[in-house]
């Protein structure tokens, strides 16, 4: 049997013509030993020596066929056209009559090595390639039709040839267009795993001949990693599209004690491709690494999210079919394992905070935690509420103490309850049941606080006035007490957020800090920690009386005209110009966020007030739905107003006129039966009280002839159902949060101090709760709800480190003989570093920085750090510049001991690295002691 003729393609023909271009001037016939590939173009144009030549290719198996082809060509073709005849007929059979008209007067033999050289524009080939016939044939056959192979201009190495061949065979350029710095396609596990998800990618590999598949698989294992052979074996078996899902399921065999049923089930999914356990482990690691990077992209890209979801849902589908789901509950990637871990977190939180925290740590380690933020928020909130419930029962001792406690602590409980009420965003029934149980337990405790608060409110309201508020900041005194002191430095911008509760204020306060604002508060009395401001609304807590009183600076009632008149009159009495803007006067024309009049006022020296109704209107019409959060962007005009205030150097006061309660299930779908005399959703007149109501009278009551009935239970309403209500006697309605903001880096006015995140956030919200420390059961009426920060004792040359927490469950730090900060600044390494820093801070200040960060767990906000420094008697206005100086002292040889994280909103100290850099002898001694102890145990 005669050997098969070599296959000749268009690129081979072009290479032969280019190599024999000089001879084509005399002859127009080229005889080639081989068979022209079926499907290759029979006619095409090629440029030879700058001239376009038409090429006709014929495949003839006999002498007569060759002669006939030549005769037809001479009769019909142009004189510049070239005839290429591929044939298996020997030269002797063709005779001199035909051969004499052919280039070089003979049949040309295809030398694949020469063709490859010519097509790559190379000056030579890697010697190894001459021994690999399959590679040369594949390179000749696979050359891209449009652009050809890349020109190398030197020796074509084997790796370069295989890289080009792989990219073309697998369709990597078309699928991804990913290339390195040299323009070549990047070949790594990431690229190939992404290729496996393309529609035709795996099929292209499966269609190659066995030799080429085996050789490419072997080479790719060397350059792209040991996971690639498993991937390509799956592609060969028609399972390439499921390679990523199958790789995830391979995690089931990580456990050495995996049941035989698990091995069999996984083997059924992989089929004949089932790799050895070690190979599967490598493949699973590669898949998880790729998906981790994809998930990071999915946080900002919708297309990337769809890609991730498709893979993970398919993995869950395969796991369920194979019965593997129960054994994969600890997987870091499967949606089913995320749901299982979410259920466990909420269930464990019900059991104990510690158990909930451990389960939450596992949940936060799940790769999907960054994509399922609403569910993570629900789990975190469950643990937070469990911490709060585990603490001592809080009590209300006075109206003043209660409103301060609400804005600093209990309002955060309200924020948490809103999240729990919304339930699991994915609607998981088991998770929903546990969230509901936590909600009911916390709601019952909060309701007891509201009941006692209402009782004390009724007593207080009977005699409280603006002149004698009994220790409270009342809403009509906010202008005089809070806003007026700020006007001495720069005219403030007063932003009245109608209906902003303490829970909403907590959210907006966090976001303003991330946006580069710093909250400040009046300097507290000695022994007290700074705390967020809160006022008491007028009664009932409705807009008509509370907002008018706030803006007039005195008890008043009325609408916008009353507010505007009262606002300008208040500031006129204090020799200040003022402007107040409502609704339609705020927004600008096309191309402008804010109106011209408003911007003109902001550019002046006048005090400017703006009333924003977004929150109150959303509660009225339910536009916010079951939303659990409020952001700056969701309050119309708020972000634009903050930006304008920053540009004009104005301090900002965010204040409410009253708070609100949300519709979390009223007693019935109809108004309360005792709604006779109902004037609004949450207040009425009359004489008969029902359970959940309180009668209030006195000078602070501006409706009902100074006597009204107010519900303190949030599930009582006297009108139709809405998203939320106000007017009642609950703390969420009566408490008026007040946030004073400065752009970060600006100097605080005299007698004002920063309120860092550590002091504005309750301990149970952000940290673990220590249960074995005796705690007070009530908040004293004459003290702030926020206790004084505890500080470790230190030697005279070291400043104390502040570890203030606004929770009533703060554990005092034990006394220490010498702080870490003092030890560091006394070290030889620190002394050497100080030589290179001009105008270095005092040692006690640097020690205070170190000790404060150590006490806070290594991370603090810049404002909290500034407060810790000020405790040494040294005030630092530019905290960012100060931290940069301390970095030069502590970051030995560039190692990141100290630095900013979270986009500059937090300072982090790497304590182990600090010890390693500055206390090497101490570390070595500790290691020696540990080794000696271990040897002693071994001898014993």
N, C-alpha and C positions, 0 to 999 in steps of 0.2 A: 504494500500500500504506500503510495507516494506521500511524503510529508506535507503537512498543511502549509499553504503559502502564507508568508507574513502578511498581516493586515496593514494596509496603507490608508492613512487618513489624509484629510486636506492639509494638515499642518506638516505632515511628512513630505507631501508633494511640494509645498511651498519651500521647505528646507532644501530639497533636492534642486529645485529651480534656482534658488538663491545661490547655492553652492556652484552651480554650473551656468551662471548668468552670462559669462563671457562667450561660451559656446553657442548660446541661443541666438546669437546674431547670424550665424550661418545656418543653423538647423532649427526647425520648428517642431521636431518630433523628439519626445523623450520616452524611452522604454524603461519600465520599472518592473523589477521582479517582485511580484506580490499580488494581492487582491484588494481592490479599492473597497473601502468599507461601505456597506449598504447604508443608505441614508445620508451619506456624505454628498455635498453639492457637486453635480457633474460639470458645472460651469461656474467660474468665479474670475475675478480680476486681481492681478498682483502687480506690484511696482518693482521693476527690475532695472537697475542702473538709471533710475529717474524716469523710466518710461512705463506707462500703464500697459500691461499685456493681458489679453483675454486668454484664459486657460480652459481647455476642454479635456475632460478626463473620461476615458473609455476603459472598460474592463473586458478583455478578450481572452478566451481560453484556447484559441487555435491560430494557426498561421493565416488561414483565410480570413479570420476575423480581424487580425491585425492589419492585413493588407487592405481589407475593405474599409476599415476605419481610417487608414491613411488616405485612401482614394477620396472618400467623402470629405475629409478635412481639406484636401487640396482643392476640391471643386467648390466648396461652400464657404470656407472660412476666409477671413481677411489674412493678408500676408504677415501681419504682426502677431496673429494668434498662435498659441502653442497647443499642440496635441500631446497629451500624456496618456500612454497606454500601459495599464498594469496587466501583466500576463505571467503565466507559468511556463510558456514555451521557451525552450533553450535557444541560445544564439545560433547554434548550428542548424536548427530547423528553420529559423527565420531567414537565413541566407543573407548574402551581402547586399542584395538589392534593397532590402528593408533596413538592415543595420547601417548601410551607408548613408541613409538619410537621417539617422538618429544622432543625438548628442553623444559624443565620445565613441560613436559607432559600435555601441554594445548596449546590452540591457544592464541598467544600473541596479546595484544591490543596495537595499536599505540597510544602513548601519545606524541602529538606534542611538548609539553613543554620539555619532556625528550629528544626528538630527537634534539630540538634546543640547549639545554644545551650541549649535546654531540658533535654536529657538530661545535659549537663555542668554545668548550673546556672551557666552563664557569663553575664556582662553584655555580652559582645561577642566577635566573632571576629577573629582575625588577618586583615587585609584580603587576604592572599595566598590564603587558603582559599576565598574566593568564586570564584576563577578555577580552582579544582581540583575539578571536578565528581566525579572519581573518588574523591577523598578524602572528600568529604561523603557520597557514597553508601556508601562502605565503612564510615564511622563509624556511619551509621544502621543498616546491615545487621549489623555485627559487635558491637554492644553486648552485653556479657555478660548472660546470661539472669537470673542470680540477683541480683547486686549492682548491675548497671548500670555506667555510666562513673563514674570518680571525679569528685567535685564540685570545681570550681576556684574558684568564687566571684568571679572577675574575668574578664579577657580570656583566652580560650582561644587560646594561641599555636599556631602550626603545629607546632613541635617537640613540644609537650606532646601534641597530638592524634596526631601520628605515633608517638610513643613508646607511647601507650596502645593505638593500633591495632596496632602491631607485637607488643606483648606478648600481645594477645588472638589475633591471627591465627596467631602461631607457637606459642601455648600455653606461653609462657615462665613465666607465674605458676604454672601447674599443674605444669610440669616441674621448676622449680627453687625457686620461692618466694624468689628472691634479690632483695632490694630495697635501694635506697640509703637515705640518711638521710631523704629526703622520702617514703618509702614506695613510690617507683616502682621498676620493674624495672630493674636495671643492664644496660645494653646496651653490651657490649664484645666483643672477639673471644673472650675466655675464655668468656663466657656463651653465645655463639652456637656455639662449637665444642662445648661440653658439650651444647647443645641438639641438635646434629647426631647425637648418640649415643642420643637418646630414640627410642622405637619409632615414634611417629607424627609427630614434629616436622618432619622434612624433607618428608614427604608433605603436610602441611598447607600448606606454602608452595607446593609444586608444583601444588596444586589451585586456587590463586587465579588470577584472570584475568590475561592477559598485561600489561595496563596497570598493574594494582596491583603485580604482581611487579617490573616494571621500575622503578616509582617507589620502592617500598620498598628495592630494591637500591641505587638511587642515593643515597637518604637515609642508609641504614645505612653506606654507604661513607664518608660525611662524618662521622658520629658515632661509628662503631665501628672505623674504620680501613680501609685499602685491601685488607686480606685478605678482607673480608666478601663482596665481589662474586664472588670465586672460589668461596667456600663456598656461596653461594646458587645459583650456576650449577650446581654439583654437585648440589645439592638438586633443582633443576629437572629435571636429567637422570636422577634416580633414584639418584644416587651419594652422596647426603648422608651415609648411615651410614658410608661409607668415606672421608669427607673427611679425617679425622685421619690414617689410615694413608697415604692418597695424598699428603698434605702432607709426611709424613716421607720418602716416596720421592722427592719433588721435590728433595731434597738431592743427588740424583745429577747434577743439572744445574748445581750450583754450580761445578764445574770447567769453565772455559771450553773446555778441550780434550776435553770429553765426546764419546765416539764417536757417530757417527750411529745406530748400533744402539741405544744407550742412549736417545737422543731418540725413536726410533721405538717402543721398548718402553714408554716412559713415556706417549707419545701414545696407544698402544693402551689403557692403563689409564684415561686421562682421557677418551678418546673425543672427541666434538665439543666438549667443554668445555675442551680443552687451552688453557690461558692462555699469554700471551706469557711469555718467560723472566723478565722483570723482575717481572711479576705473580706468577709462580710462586715466585720467590725471597721476595717479601713474605709470601705465604701460608705457605710453609715455615717462615719465621722465626716467624710467629704460632703455628703448630702446635707448634713446638718449645718456645716460651715457655710455652704452656699445659701441655704435657706435663711440663715441668720443675716447674711448680707442683703438678701432680697427683702426680708422683713424690714430691715432698716430703711431701704428705699421705699417700701410700701407706706411708710408714715407720711411721706410727702407726695407720693405719686399714685393716682387712681389706677393706672394701668398696672403698675407694679403690685398693687394690692390685689387686683383681679388675678394676676399670675400666681401669687402666693396662695390665695384662697382656693384656686383650682387644684393646686398640688395637694394642699392639706385636706380638702374635702375628699379628694380621690383616695388619699391614704386612709382616711377614716372609713370610707366605703369598703375598701379592700380588707381592712382590719375587721370590720363587722362581718363580712362574708366569711372570713376565715376563722372567726371566733377568737380573734386576738385582742379585742378591745379591753376585756378585764385585765389583761396582763400588761397593758400599756398606759395605765392611769398615771404613772409617773413620767411619761414622755414630756419633753419640753416643747413639743411642736404640735401635737394633734389637737384639733378643736375639742374632741371628746375628753381628752385629758385635762384641758383647760377648764371645761365645765365641771369635771370631777373635782379638780383642785379648788375651784370656786365654791362648790357645795361644801367641801370639807372645811374651807376657811370660815365660812359663815356659821357652819354647825359647831366648829371648835370655838369660835368666838362666844357662842351662847354658853358653852361649857365653862370657859375661863379665858381671860385676856391673854395669858401666857400661851395657851394652846392655840388661840387664834393668831397670835403674832408668829408662832412657828409655822403654822399653815400658810399665813400670808407671805412669809418669806419664800416659801416654795412657789406660791402663785406668782409672785413678782419675778421669780427666776424663769418663768415660762416665756418662751419666745413671743407668744401672742399678747403678752401683757402690754406691750407698746402699741398694739393695734386695737385692743379692746379696752380703751380707757374708761368707758362708762362702767363696765363690769368690775374693773379693778377699783374704781372709785367706790362702788357699792361694797366691795370686800373690805377695803381700807376703812370705810365708814363703819362697817359692822364691828371691826376690831376697836375702833376709837370709841364707839358707844359702849362696848363691853368694858373698856378701861374706865370710862366715866361712871358706869354703873357699879364697878367694883370699888370705887372710892367711897368715903364716908358720905352719909346723907347730908346734902347741903340744906341750909335754912335761910330764911329771910328775917333779918332783924330790924330793917328799916327800909324806907323807900329809897333813900340815898344809896345805901349799901347794895340794894337789889338792882338798881339800874346800872351801877358800876359793875356788879357781878354779871349782869346780863350782857353788856357790851364786851366784857373781857372773857366770859366763860359760857354762860348759859345760852347766849345767842348762837354760839358755835354748836351747841346741842341742837338748837332749832335748825341750823344748817344741815347737821347730820340727819335729823329726822326727815327732812325733805328728801334726801337721797334714799333713805330706807323706805319711805312711803312709795317712791317711784318703783321700787323693786328691781328685779333683774331685767336689764334692757332686752335680753334675748328670750325672756318669758319662761325661764326654767322654773317649774312648779316647786321643786324641792328647795331651791335657793330662795324663791319667793316666800315660802312658808317660814323659813328661818329668819329672813329679813323682817317679815311682818311680826314675828314673835319678839325680836329685839326692839322693833319700833314700839310695840305695845308696852313693853316693860319700861323703856325710857320715857315714853309719853306719859305714863302714869306718874313717874317721878317728877317730870316737868310740870304736870298738872297740879301736883301738891304745892310746888313753888308758886305757881300762878294763884292758887287759892289763898295762900298766906299773903302774897303780895297784894292782892285785891283788898284783903281785910285791912292791911296797913295803909294802903292807898286811900281808902275811905276815911280813915282817921286823920291822915296827913292833909288831905284835900280840904278838910273842914276849916283849916286855919292857915294853910300855906299861901304865901303871896310872893311876888317878885322881890319885895324888900326883906321878907323873912321866910326863905325857902327851906329852913330846917336842914341845912347841909346839902341840899340838892342844887344842881345847876338846872334851872327851869328854862323852858324853850324861849321865853321872852327876854331872857338875860344873855342869850348866846351872842348877840351882836356886841353887847357891851363888855362881856367877860372874855370872849374868845376872839372875835373879829377886830374890835377896836385896838387892842394892844399890837396887832400885826400891822395896822395902818401907819404906825410911826416910822416904819422902815420902807415899805413899798405898799402902794394901794392894793389890797387883796381882791381876789375874785371869789365871790360867794356863790357856790353852786348848790342850789336847793333841789335835792332829789326826792320828789314827792313820793312818800310811801316806802322809802328805804329803811328796811329793818336792820337789826344788828347782824343777822345772818348774811344779808346782802352786802352790808358794809364790810364784813370780814372778807368776802370774795373780792370786792373792788379794791380793798386795801392791799391785798396780796398782789393784784395785778398792777396797781400803780407803782409798787416797789419794783416789779420787773420792768416797768416802763421808765425807770430812772427817777422816781419820786421818793422822797424820804418823809416819813410821818414824824411830826414833832408834837410835843405836849408841854404844858407849863411845868416848870421844875417842881417836883413833888416836895412835900415836907420831909425833913430828915427822918431817916428810918423807913421811908416808903419808897417803893419802886415806881417808875413812870408807868402810867396806864392810859389807855385810850379814853377820850372824853365821852360823856353821855349826859344828855339832858332829859327832863321829864316834860312830856307834851302837855298841852291844855286838855281839858276834859269837856266832852268826850273827845277822843283822839281822832278828830276829823279835820280835813283840810281847811274848812271855813274858819275855824277858830285857831287851830294850831299854826297854820302857815301865816295867817295874818298877824298873829302875836309874834312869831319868829321875826318877820320882816319889819314890823313896826317897832320892835324892841319894847313892847308893852302889851298888856292884855288887850286883845282886839278881836273883832270878827268881821268878815266881809270877803269880797272877791278881789279880782285883780286890781281894780282902782284903789281899793283900800290899802292893798299891799304896797302898790307903787307910791301912794301918798305917804304912807307911814315910813317906808324905807328912806325916801329922800328927806323927810322931816327929821328922822333920827340922825342922819349924818349932817344935815344942815345945822342942827343944834350943836354939833361937834366941829363945825366949820370945815366940813368936807363936802365936796360935790359927790353925787351918787346917781347911778342909773340902774334901773331894774328892767329886765327883759323877760317877757312871757312868750311862749309858743311861736306865733307867726312872726314875731320880731327877731327871732333867733336865726333862722335859716337864711342863707344868702341866695343871690340870683345864680343863673347858670354859670358854672365855672368857679363859684365861690361857696365854700362850706358854710361860712357865717356871714350874716348881713353886714352891710357897710356901716350902719349905725353902731352895731355891736363892736366891730373892729375899731371904729373910731373911739368908742368909749374905752376899750381896752388899751389903746395907745395913749390915753390921757392919764391924768393923775387922779381921776375919780374912782371911788369905790364902785365896783360893778357887781351886780347880782343877776343871776340867771336861774330861772325856774324850769326844771326838766320834769315832765310828767310821764315819762315812758313807763316807769315801774307801776305807778298807780293805774295808768290806763290799761296796762297789760293785765293787771289783776281784775280790772272791771270787765274786760271783754274776753279774757282767757287767751289772749294772743300768745302768751308764753307757754301754753299747753302744760304738759307735765314736766317741763324743764326744771332741772335741779340746780342750775347755776346761772349767774348773771356775770357778764363781762363788760368791760368798758365799751366795746364795740356795739353791744346790744342796747345801751342807753343812748338814744339819739342825741347827737351833737357832743357827747361827753368827751370823747377822745380829741375831737377838734378843739374844744374849749381848753382842754389841758395843754395841748400843743401851743395854742395862742398865749396862754398864761406863761408858759415857759419862755416863749420868745420875748415877752414883754417884762420878764423878771418879776412876775406877781406871785406871791404865795396864794395857795388855794385852800378854801375851806369847803369840804364836802359835808353837807348836813341834811338831815331829813326834817320834815315837819311832824311826822309821826311814823310809826312802823306799820306792820300788817300781820295778819295770820292767813295761812293758806287753807283752801278747801281740802281737808283731809278726811272727808266723810262726815257730813252733818248727821244729826240724829235721824233726820228724815229728809225726803226730797222736798218737803213743804216747810215754810217758815215755822218757827216755834209757836206752839199754841198760845203762849202768853205774850203775844205780839201786840196787845192793845196798847195804844200810845206809841207804836213804833214810828220813829222819825228817820231811821237809817238802818243799815244792815246790822249794826252792832251797838245801838243805843236806843232807849225808849224812855218814855215818861210813865208814871203810874205809881201805885202804892204797894202792889202785891209782888213779892219776890218769888221766884222759882229757883230750884236747885241750879247752881252755876252762875247766879247773878249776885250783884252787890249794888246797894244804893249809895250814891255819892252826892254830896252837896258841899257848897262852900264857894269861896271867891274864885277858885280855879275852874269852876264849872261855868261855861259860857253859853250853855243851852238849857232849855227846860226850866227857865227861871231859877237857875243855880241848883237844880236838883234833878238828877237823872238816874236811870237804872242801867248798869253796864254789865254785860256778860264777861266773866273771866275765863270760862271754858271756850275753847276755840271751836267747838262743834255746835255752838248756838248762833243762829242768825234769825233776823226778823224780816228778811226780804228773800227774793229768789236766789237761786244758786249762782255763784260766780266763782272765778278762780281764786279770789282772796278778798279779805274784808279788813276794815279798820274802824275804829271808834270805840272799841271795848276797853276792858280794864286789864287785859293780859300784859305781861312785860313786853312781849313782842310788838304790841301796839303802842304802848305808852313810852317806851324807851326811844330816845332820839339820839342816834349815833352821830358823833362829830369827829371828822378826820381833818387835821390840818397838815397840808403837804407843802414841801419845798423841793425844788429840783435838786437831785443828789449833787453834793459838792458845794452847795450854797451855805453860807453861814447862818445859823439859827439866830433869831432875835434874842435879845437879852432876856434871861429868866425862862427860856424855852430850851428843852433838851430833846435829843432824838428818841424815838420809840422804835427800837429795832424789832425785827420779826420775832426774836426769841422772847420778847416781853409782850408782844401783842397777840401771841398765839398761846392758848392753854397748853399746859404740859401734857394732858391726856390726849390732845389732838396730835401732838408731834413726837412724843417720847413714851418710853415705857413708864409704867406707874409702879412705884415701890410701895408694897402693901404693908410692910412691917414697921412703918414709921408712924407714931401717934399723930393724929391730925385733929384739928379743931372741927367741931360739928357745925359751927355757924360762923358767919362773917360779922365781926363786931361793927356796931353801927357807926362808930367814930373812926374807923380805919378804912383804907382802900381795900378793895377786894384782892388786889395784887399784893402779896407779901413782899417784904424786903428781900433782896437777893442775898443768898448765903455766899460767904466767901471763905476760902481756906486761909488760915493764918500763915504768915510768911515772915521771914526776918526783915529787919528795918530797911535793908537796901532793896528789898523786892516789893513791888506793888502787888496788892491783892488782885486776884482774878475774879471777875464777876461771873456768876452762873445763875443769873436771875431767871426765874420762870414764873409766868403769871398764873399758874395753877395753884390751888390750895394744897396740892399734894406733892410739893417739892421736897426732895430729900436733901438735907444739909450735908455738905461735904465734910469729911472728917478732918481734923487738924493734922497738919504735916509739919515736920521739922524744917524742911527746906524744900521749896518748890522746884520743879524742873526748870522753870525760867531762870531762877537764881543760879542754879547749877550750871546752866548753859552759858550765861553771861560771865560766869567766873572761870570758864574753861580757857585753856591755852589756845585752842582753835579759834574761839570767839575773839580773843585779844589779837590774834594774827589777822583775822578778817577785818577787824575794826581799823587796822592800819591803812586799809585800802579804801575806806569809806569816809569821804569828807563830811564834816558836820554830822557825825553819827548821833542818833538819839541817845539819851541817857540810858544807862544799863537797866535802871529800874523800870523804865518805860518798855524796853524790849522784853524784859522779864514778864511784865504785865501782859503783853501781847501773847507770849507763849503760854502763860498760865491760863489766860482767859480761853484761848483756843483749846487747850488740853481739857479744861473743865467742861467745855461745850462739846466734847467729843471730836474735836479736830476741825470743826466747821462753824463759822459765824457769819452773820451779815456784816457788811462794813459799818453800819450804824451801831450795831452792838459792840463791835471792836472799838469804835470811837468812844463809846460810853465806858468801856473798860480802861481805856487810856486816860480819860478824863478823871477817873478815880485816883490817879497818881498825882493829880494837880496840874497835869499838862494837857491842855486842850489842843486837839489836832483838827484844824478846819478841813484841810485837804487830805482825807484819809487815803485816797488812792495813791497820792504821791508819797505819803508816809509808808504805806505798805511796800511800795517800790524800793524805798530806802532800806527797809528791814529785809527785803528779799536779798539785797546785796550783802547784808550781814550774814544771813542764814543759808543762802543757796550756795554752799561751798562747791567750787568748780562747776557751777551750772546745774547741780542736782536740784530738782524741784522740791525743796523742803517746804517752802511757803509760796503760795500763789493764789490767783483768783480763779474761781470756777463759776459755772452757771451763768456764763455771759457777763461776768463781773459783779454779780449780785451776791456772791459769797466768797469768803476767804478760807482757804484750806491749809492746814498744817499737817504734814506727814510726820507724825510723832516718831515712828520707828526709824525713819531716815534721819530725823533730827538727832536721835540718840546715836545712831551709827556715825554721823559726821562729827559731832561735838564731844561725845563721851565714849570714844573707842575703848579706852582702858576699862571703863565700868562694864561695857558690854562683854569684853573679853573675860573679865573677872567673873561675871555672872555665868558665862558659858563654862568656865573652869569649875566653878562651884557646882554647876549642874552635872558635869562629867564626873567630878569627885563623888557626888552623891550617888550617881548611878553605879560607879564602881563599888562604892560601899555596900549598896544593896545587893550587887552580884556576889560579893564576898560573903555577905550574910546568908 
